[in-house]
Amino acid sequence: MLEAKLSEAGTLKKLLDAIKELVTDANFECNEEGITLQAMDNSHVALVSVLLEATGFKRYRCDRPMPLGVNLTSLTKVLRCAKDDDECTIKAADEADVLNLVYEAKTSDRIAEYDMKLMDIDSDTLGIPDTEYDARVTMPSSEFTRIVRDLSLLGESVRIEVSKEGVRFASDGEAANGSVLLRQSDSSAIGKVKQKTKTPKKEDEDEVVEVDGEDDEEEAAHGKKKKAVKKEVVDGDVDMDEDEEFQANSEGEEEQEADEDEEGSESGKKRKKSSNSSKPAKKAKTASSSKKGKGRKTDDSDDEGEGGVRIEMNAHVSLTFSLKYLVNFSKSASLCNRVQLMMSNDVPLLVSYDFGQGHIRYYLAPKIGED
């Protein structure tokens, strides 16, 4: 049995709108890891690969692997009956010939239920080999949509060239020619394509583990109460919210001021010294934790590119593709605001959109020779 609940039906609607013109009938392969779709267009020039991870669903259950043969045009019509913010539940029994969709409104008590007939589709899953690309361009998906749409008005093909100058999109038409050049957003030189881009996070995690291990060893060797107290304070700082920590510090300061007024200036001075000696340690810990947090955010922002264009290149690449397909690919811009173009000479172009619940990837064969 399959039961998958999405928090928003709009995600599935946008996904189908992006691929319905490329593929008419396809199998949704369901297993415990999620739902995948892989299909080629009728001309066998483009391939689309979709992944919806099980962790991206609000509730997911799949007892055994099962294919769901669906006509994408019919499924699109059924999904139009749902609002974008409706919760969508997909159900299918084992060896059933009907797909059940339930839409639950978040702002009202409306529950809509639809049944759609499934199809028996014979399709072979193609093995996509791991390819080391010579060039990778990360750019805003809206910019990519605009470029391919504008150039499609001039001609049928576009030449995408990645060089030290940047990435250039050029189209030659019968009446006019046009080209768009995108340079690297920052002033740094164009980098090389790297396979691993998240190593800083692992180093941060290793550092935290080592610190905890040192505290444990010191406590076991010396057995002092002071270090046990320090460890409890650190753990409390980690688990405590910022508001609670601020309140705890303010309450401690108020109690100290009250005690100083009652017991006199000498005892007040001593307490001030002790409080001042303990406060810098807390501040240092929170500062270090905030630095780590900031470091992780900057890593994420580097991966996202912050809305600019990032170019990584190991070799000069120049390929020609059909604009008709690229225009269809660009419809996935509603799912993600970033797009990656992966290229190598004489290798299909990879256009990848990664969103919160999975990804959609397109593979397009380049044109060889003259049209």
N, C-alpha and C positions, 0 to 999 in steps of 0.2 A: 504493500500500500504506500502511496505517496501523499504527503500532506505538507505543503509549503506555504507559509504565510509571509507576505511582503507588507512592510509598514506603509508603503505608498504604491498604488497601482501605476502612478505616473512613470516610474522607472521602467516597468515592463512595456508600457505604451511607447515610450521614447525608443526603447530597444528595438521593437518591431518596426517602428516607422523608419528606422535606419537601414533595415535589411530586407524589408518586404519587396522592394523593387529589384533586388539582386536575386533573391531566392523566393520561389513560390511554395514549394513543399519541402519540409525538413523534419528530421527527428530530433526531439529534445531528449538527450540521454540523461537519465536520472540515476544517481547512486548516492551513497552515504556522504560523499564529499561535496555534492552540489549538482547543479544542472548545467549541462554543456550542449552546445549546438555547433555542428561543423557541416558546411555545405558549400558547393561551388555553383556559380551561375551557369546558365545554359550553354554559353560559349566556352566554358572551362578556362576562362582568362583570370577570373578573380575567385578567391576563396575567403570565406568569412568564418571566424571562430569566436564563439561567445562562451563566457564562463560566468555563472552565478554561484558564488561560493555558499556553502551551507551556513557558514557563520554570518552571512549577510542577511539571512532571513530572520524574522521575528520568531518563527517556530518552523522547524524542519524535521521531517521524518520520511525516511525511505527504507523500507524493509529489505528490498532487494533491487539490483539494477534492472531498470525497465526503460524501454524507449516509448516516447509519445510522438506518434506521427501526426503532424499538424499541417493544415493549410494555413499559411501565414496571413493570407487575405481574410479568411474567415475569422481567425483569431483576433486580427486587428479590429474587425467590426464588433466583436463581442467586447473587447477591451474599451471601445469607445463609449460603452454604456456605463463605465465607471468614471468617477471623478479622480483627478490626479492625486488627491490626498486620501482617498479611500484605502482601507486595508483590504488587500486582495489575497484570498486563500485559494490555492490550486490543489485539487484533490483528484486522485485516480486510483481505482482499485486494481489489484493484480489481474492481469489479462482482461482488462475492461476495454470496451470500445467507446467509452464516453469520458470526456474531460469535464470536470465540474469546477466552476469558478464562482466564488462567493465574494461580494463586495460589501464591506461594512463601513458605513459613514461614521466619521469621528465626531461630528457636530450634531448628529441626530440619531434616531433609532432605526434608520432605514437600512435594511439588509436585502440585497439583490442577489439572486442565484441564477446561474446560466449553465446549461449543458451543451457541449459541443462534441460532435462525432470525431473520433480519431480515425487515422488512416494507416494502412500497412504500406510503409515506404521501405524499399530495398535500397540501402545506401551503405557504402563502405567508409569507415573512418580512416582518413588519410593520416599517416604518420608525418608530422611536421618536424623536420630535423632541426637540431640546435645549430644556428648559424652565427658565426662571428662576423658582424657587419663592419665595413670599413668606415662608415659615417653614420652619425646619429644626430638628428636635429630635433630639439624640443622647443615648441613654440605655442602661442595661444591658438586654441582651436578656432576661435572667431577669425583670426588673421588668415589661417589656412583656408577657411571657408570662403573668405572674401577673394583671396588670390585665385583659387581654382574657378570660382564663379565668374570673375571678371575675364579671365583668360579663355574660358569656354565660349565667350561671345566672339572671340577672334578666330579661334581655330579648334581643331579636334584633338590635338596632341599638345603636350607640354614637356619641355626638357628641364629636368631638375638636375642642377649641377652644384656640387659641394666642393668648395676650394678654400684656400686660405683667405680669400676675399670675403667669403660668406656663402650663403645658399641663394641660388638664382633660379627663378621660375621663368621660363621663356616659351612663348608660343608664336608660331609663324602661321598667319592666315593668308587667304587669297587677297583680301583688301587691306589688311593692316597687320603689323607685328607688335608684340608687347613683351616686356620682361619686368620682373620685380626682383630686387635684390634685398635680402635681409642680412644684416651684419650681426656679429656677436653683440649682445646688449651692453656688457661691461667693456672696460678698456683692456681687459686681459686678452692674451692670445688664445686662439682656438685650441682647445685641449684635445687629447687623444681619447678614443673610446676605451672605457674601462669596464671590466666585467663586474667587479664588486665596487659598490658605491656607498655601502653602509657600514664600513669598518669602524668609523669613529664611535658609533653607538656601542659596539661590542667592547671597545677599550674602556668606555665609561662604566659599563656594567662590570667588567673585570676589576676595575679599581674599587668599586663599592664592595665587591665580595672580599677583596683582600683586606680592606679596612676592618670589616666585620670579623674576619678570621684572626687578625692581630689582636683585637679586643678580647676574643674568646681565649686565645693562647695566654695573654697577660693575666686574665682573670684566673685561669687554671694554674698558672705558675705562682702568682703572688697571693691570690685569694684575698685581696684587699676589698673592703666595702666601698671605698671611694670610687673605684672603677666600676663596680656594679651599679652604684648610683649614677655615674656618668652614662653608663650604657642605657639605663632606664630613661634618663633625660633625653638621650638621642632618639631612642625608640618613641618616646612621647612626642618629640618634635616632628618625627616623620609622620606619625599617625594623626597628629593634631592639625586641624584646619588653621588657616591664617587668622581667621576671626577669633577662634578659641585661644590661640597663642597670644594674640594682642590683648584679649580680655584678661588672660592669666597674668601677663606682665603688668598691666595697668592695676589689677587688684593687688599684686604684690607691692607695687610702688605706693599705693594708697595705705596699705597696712604698715609699711615701713615709716611713712610720714606720720601716721597716727602714733606709732610707738616712739618715734623721736620726740614728739611733743610731750608725751607723758613721762618718759624716762630720763630726758635731759639731753644736753648737747653731746656729752662724751660718748654715751652709748650710741647716739645717733651717728656720730662720726664713724664709729667702728662698723656699724651696720652699712653705712654708705660705702665704706671701703670693701666690705665683703660683697655687697650687692654689685659694686662696680667691677670687682674681680670676676664675678660669675657672669655678668651680662656680656662682656666681649666674646666669651666662648659661645654663647647662644647666637650672637650676631654673626660670628664667623661661620658657624654651622649653617645657619639659614642662608648666608651669602654664598657659601660653597654649593649648597643645594640649588640655590637660584641660578648660580653660574652653570651648573650641570643642566638645569632645565633650559636655560637660554641656549646652551650649546646644542642641545637636541633640537630646539626649535630652528636654530640656524641651519642645522643639517637638513631638516625637513624643508626649510625654505630654499636651500640650495637645490634639493631634488626637484622642487616645484618650479624653480626658476623665477619666481615672483613676477610672473606676467611677461617676462622678456624672452629673448631668443637665445638659446644655448646650442652651440655647435661643437661636436666632438668628431674628430676626423683622424683616421690613420692613413688614408690614401685619397687621392683625388677621384671623385665619382661623378659620372655624367650619364644619365639614363633618360629615355623618353617613354612616356606613359599616355594612356588614353584619358582625356579629361572627363569623359562621360562617367567613368568609374570613380574617379577622384571626387567628383561632385556628389555622387551617391555616398561615398565614404564620409564626406564632410557633414552629412546629416547627423552623425553621432556627436556633433558639438554640443547638443543639448544635454548629453550625459556627463560631459567632462569639459573643463575649460582649458585643458592642456592636451596636446597631441604630440606623439613621437613618430618621426619618420626614420626608419632604419634602411640603409641602402648599402649595396655592394655591386660592383660591376657584374653584369650577366646573372644577377640573382633577383628574384621577385622582391618588390618593394613591400615593406611591412609598415602599415599605418596602425598605430596602437592608441586606444583610448582606455585609460584605467580610471574606473570610478569606484565608489565606496564598496559596492557589493560584488565586484568582479572586474572583468574587462571585456572589450570587444576589439578584435584584431582583424585587419584585412590584409590579404596578400594579393599583389597585382603583378602579373608578368610584364616585363618591359617589352617595348616594340623593338624589333630587330630589322635593320635595313630601312629602306624608304617605304612610305605608305603606298 
